[in-house]
Structures are given as structure tokens and as C-alpha cells.
Amino acid sequence: MFLTVIGALNEGFVQTLKLFLITLVGAIPLGLVVSFGSMSRFSLLRGVTRTFVWIIRGTPLLLQLYIVFYIPGMVMKGGSPWPGGETGRFIASAVTFVVNYSCYFSEIYRGGIQGVPVGQQEAGLVLGMTKRQVFFKITLLQMVKRIVPPMSNEIITLVKDTSIARIISLQEVIWAGAAFMKGSHGYSGLMWPLFFTGAYFLLFNGGLTLLFGWVEKKLDYFR
């Protein structure tokens, strides 16, 4: 029985890990693009971007999952745009998570960029650097140092938020643990597999905490 439970939890954790990695790969660069929109000199673009960020940050991720997964199929004549089965649920979850976390990341980026003293950027321009060179060689490098603590916090939160995807029946690790209470794999009424999922999150987040601590030490030269 123990090996059966561990096998099911491992399969669920693979889904959790995939959702986590895809969200990071999509949200980190998209968040930077969104932050540029939030800081744009064009008032219309800035207003639209900030309104969108406000809506995404102001509504529950769970509600966004429901909307992304169910609403398109209800309003589109051709049916749901998502593939059937687990693949469709995973794609819908990934899209929702990428959009959601890109908005949170964008605010962290914006704070990091605007936190770099304007005088340093002006000094770069005086020295003959282009605006592009100033951004990549002065602003961006200092921004990275500033955003590591809040970004690490959001990324650790992302690990735990992946469990919300079970609301649309994505078979992540907590879904796999809870299934044993409902008769999955020939067993029913088992509570310990669900609590055992906590070890997966603790170990994963522990590893991330050590990683981000190491990154912060490597960036100490910006002091």
C-alpha cells in the first residue's frame, strides 16, 4: 500500500513541478513586458495595463481558473478551446498561472526599476551610453539585486498555489493525496497520504529557500 501511495504522489508531484516551471518560464519575461506597459509614457497604454494588473491582482486565482477553463466553452459556438482530459486542464491552468503571476512579477519589476536612483541613469547618458545600454548595464543589474527577496517570496507562494489547480480536477500532488480518501487505487478513507503531501512542499520550498539565499549572497557585490 505504501508504494502505491508514494507512486501516486510522485505522479501528482510531477504535474505540480511542470505547472511550476511553465509558470516561471512564461511569467518572468511576460511580467517584465507588463511592467514596461505600466511605466509607459503613453497614458492610454499605461492606464490599460495598470487596470488589467489591478483586476488580476484583485481577484482570486481560483476564480480566474474557473473563468479561463469553463467560460470559453460556454460562450464559444465551437465549444471549449482546451483539449479534452488532463491535457486541457493542464493547459488552462498554465495559462491562468502565467497571466496571474506575470502581473505580480510586473509590480516587483516596476518597484525595482523605479528604485534605481535616476542620477545613475543620467550619469550613464552623460558618459555617452545609449538608453538601451543604460538599462541593461546600470538599471537592470541593480534591479536584480533589489527584486530577489520579493521575487523569491512570490515564487515560493507559487509552489503552494499550484495546489489550487485541483479545483478543475488537475491531478497535482494534493489531488493525488486526497484521492485515497475517495477510493482511489482500491483504498478508501486513508487520511495520511493527504498529510504526507506536505513533505513534498516542505522539501521543495526548502530547496528554493537555500537557492535564493545563495543568489542573494552572490549579488552582495552591488552593495
C-alpha positions as CSV (number, residue, x, y, z in Angstrom):
1,M,0.0,0.0,0.0
2,F,2.8,2.4,0.9
3,L,4.5,2.0,-2.5
4,T,1.1,2.6,-4.2
5,V,0.6,5.8,-2.4
6,I,4.1,7.0,-3.0
7,G,3.8,6.2,-6.7
8,A,0.6,8.2,-7.0
9,L,2.0,11.1,-5.0
10,N,5.1,11.1,-7.2
11,E,2.9,11.3,-10.4
12,G,1.0,14.2,-8.8
13,F,4.2,16.0,-7.9
14,V,5.4,15.8,-11.5
15,Q,2.3,17.7,-12.5
16,T,2.9,20.2,-9.8
17,L,6.5,20.6,-10.9
18,K,5.6,21.0,-14.5
19,L,3.0,23.7,-13.7
20,F,5.5,25.5,-11.5
21,L,8.3,25.5,-14.2
22,I,6.0,26.5,-17.0
23,T,4.6,29.3,-15.0
24,L,8.1,30.7,-14.2
25,V,9.2,30.4,-17.8
26,G,6.2,32.3,-19.0
27,A,5.6,34.8,-16.2
28,I,9.1,36.0,-15.6
29,P,9.6,37.6,-19.1
30,L,5.9,38.5,-19.5
31,G,6.0,40.3,-16.2
32,L,8.9,42.5,-17.5
33,V,6.8,43.3,-20.6
34,V,3.8,44.2,-18.4
35,S,6.0,46.4,-16.2
36,F,7.1,48.4,-19.2
37,G,3.4,48.9,-20.1
38,S,2.7,50.1,-16.5
39,M,5.5,52.6,-16.8
40,S,4.8,53.7,-20.4
41,R,4.8,57.4,-21.3
42,F,1.7,56.7,-23.3
43,S,-1.2,57.4,-20.9
44,L,-3.6,55.0,-22.7
45,L,-1.3,52.1,-22.6
46,R,-0.3,52.8,-19.1
47,G,-3.9,53.1,-18.0
48,V,-5.0,49.9,-19.7
49,T,-2.0,47.9,-18.3
50,R,-2.5,49.1,-14.8
51,T,-6.2,48.4,-14.9
52,F,-5.5,44.9,-16.1
53,V,-2.9,44.3,-13.4
54,W,-5.4,45.7,-10.8
55,I,-8.1,43.3,-11.9
56,I,-5.8,40.2,-11.9
57,R,-4.3,41.1,-8.5
58,G,-7.6,42.0,-7.1
59,T,-9.5,38.8,-7.9
60,P,-8.9,35.3,-6.5
61,L,-6.7,32.9,-8.6
62,L,-9.4,30.2,-8.0
63,L,-12.0,32.4,-9.7
64,Q,-9.6,33.1,-12.6
65,L,-9.1,29.3,-13.1
66,Y,-12.9,28.8,-13.3
67,I,-13.3,31.6,-15.8
68,V,-10.4,30.5,-18.0
69,F,-11.4,26.8,-18.0
70,Y,-15.2,27.0,-18.2
71,I,-16.3,30.3,-19.7
72,P,-14.7,30.0,-23.2
73,G,-16.6,26.7,-23.8
74,M,-19.9,28.4,-22.6
75,V,-19.6,31.4,-24.9
76,M,-17.9,29.9,-28.0
77,K,-20.0,28.1,-30.5
78,G,-17.3,25.7,-31.4
79,G,-17.1,24.5,-27.8
80,S,-14.1,24.7,-25.4
81,P,-10.8,25.7,-26.9
82,W,-9.0,23.4,-24.4
83,P,-8.2,19.8,-25.4
84,G,-10.1,17.1,-23.6
85,G,-8.9,15.3,-20.5
86,E,-5.9,16.1,-18.3
87,T,-4.1,17.9,-21.1
88,G,-6.8,20.5,-21.4
89,R,-6.9,21.1,-17.7
90,F,-3.2,21.5,-17.5
91,I,-3.0,24.0,-20.4
92,A,-5.8,26.1,-18.9
93,S,-4.1,26.0,-15.5
94,A,-0.8,27.0,-17.1
95,V,-2.3,29.9,-19.0
96,T,-4.1,31.2,-15.8
97,F,-1.0,30.9,-13.7
98,V,1.3,32.6,-16.2
99,V,-1.1,35.6,-16.6
100,N,-1.7,35.8,-12.8
101,Y,1.9,35.7,-11.8
102,S,3.2,37.9,-14.6
103,C,1.0,40.7,-13.1
104,Y,2.5,40.2,-9.6
105,F,6.0,40.0,-11.0
106,S,5.4,43.2,-13.1
107,E,4.8,45.2,-9.9
108,I,8.0,43.8,-8.4
109,Y,9.9,44.7,-11.6
110,R,8.4,48.2,-11.6
111,G,9.4,48.8,-8.0
112,G,12.9,47.6,-8.7
113,I,13.4,49.7,-11.8
114,Q,12.0,52.8,-10.2
115,G,14.1,52.2,-7.1
116,V,17.3,52.7,-9.0
117,P,18.5,56.3,-8.5
118,V,17.7,58.5,-11.5
119,G,21.2,60.1,-11.1
120,Q,22.9,56.9,-12.0
121,Q,20.9,56.6,-15.2
122,E,21.6,60.3,-16.1
123,A,25.4,59.7,-15.4
124,G,25.3,56.8,-17.9
125,L,23.8,59.1,-20.6
126,V,26.3,61.8,-19.8
127,L,29.1,59.2,-20.4
128,G,27.8,58.6,-23.9
129,M,25.8,55.4,-23.2
130,T,22.6,54.8,-25.1
131,K,19.3,54.4,-23.2
132,R,19.5,50.6,-24.1
133,Q,23.0,50.4,-22.6
134,V,21.9,52.3,-19.5
135,F,19.0,50.0,-18.9
136,F,20.9,46.7,-19.4
137,K,24.3,47.7,-17.8
138,I,23.1,50.0,-15.0
139,T,19.3,49.7,-14.2
140,L,18.8,46.0,-14.9
141,L,21.8,44.8,-12.9
142,Q,20.8,46.9,-9.8
143,M,17.2,45.9,-10.2
144,V,18.0,42.2,-10.0
145,K,19.6,42.7,-6.6
146,R,16.6,44.7,-5.3
147,I,13.9,42.2,-6.5
148,V,15.4,38.9,-5.4
149,P,13.8,38.9,-1.9
150,P,10.2,39.8,-3.1
151,M,10.6,37.5,-6.2
152,S,11.7,34.6,-4.0
153,N,8.7,35.1,-1.8
154,E,6.3,35.1,-4.8
155,I,8.0,32.0,-6.3
156,I,7.6,30.1,-3.0
157,T,4.0,31.2,-2.9
158,L,3.6,29.9,-6.4
159,V,4.7,26.4,-5.3
160,K,1.9,26.3,-2.8
161,D,-0.6,27.9,-5.2
162,T,-0.2,25.1,-7.7
163,S,-2.5,23.1,-5.4
164,I,-5.4,25.4,-6.4
165,A,-5.4,23.8,-9.8
166,R,-7.1,20.8,-8.3
167,I,-10.3,22.8,-8.4
168,I,-10.6,22.0,-12.1
169,S,-9.5,18.4,-11.4
170,L,-5.9,18.8,-12.4
171,Q,-4.2,15.8,-10.9
172,E,-1.5,17.5,-8.9
173,V,0.1,16.2,-5.7
174,I,-2.7,17.2,-3.3
175,W,-5.4,15.9,-5.7
176,A,-3.5,12.6,-5.7
177,G,-3.3,12.5,-1.9
178,A,-7.0,13.4,-1.5
179,A,-8.0,10.7,-4.0
180,F,-7.1,8.0,-1.4
181,M,-10.0,9.2,0.8
182,K,-12.4,8.6,-2.1
183,G,-11.5,5.0,-3.0
184,S,-8.6,5.6,-5.5
185,H,-6.4,2.6,-6.3
186,G,-8.6,0.3,-4.3
187,Y,-8.2,2.2,-1.0
188,S,-10.7,4.5,0.7
189,G,-10.7,6.5,3.9
190,L,-6.9,7.0,4.0
191,M,-6.1,10.3,5.5
192,W,-2.3,10.0,5.9
193,P,-1.5,10.3,2.1
194,L,-3.1,13.8,2.1
195,F,-1.0,15.0,5.0
196,F,2.1,13.3,3.5
197,T,1.9,15.7,0.6
198,G,3.1,18.4,3.0
199,A,6.5,16.8,2.9
200,Y,6.7,17.3,-0.8
201,F,6.0,21.1,-0.5
202,L,8.3,21.5,2.5
203,L,11.3,19.8,0.8
204,F,10.7,21.7,-2.5
205,N,10.3,25.1,-0.8
206,G,13.3,24.3,1.5
207,G,15.5,23.8,-1.6
208,L,14.2,27.0,-3.2
209,T,14.9,28.9,0.1
210,L,18.5,27.7,0.1
211,L,18.9,28.6,-3.6
212,F,17.6,32.1,-3.2
213,G,19.8,32.6,-0.2
214,W,22.8,31.6,-2.3
215,V,21.7,34.0,-5.0
216,E,21.4,36.9,-2.6
217,K,24.9,36.3,-1.3
218,K,26.3,36.2,-4.9
219,L,24.6,39.6,-5.5
220,D,26.2,41.2,-2.4
221,Y,28.8,43.0,-4.6
222,F,26.1,45.5,-5.6
223,R,26.2,47.0,-2.0
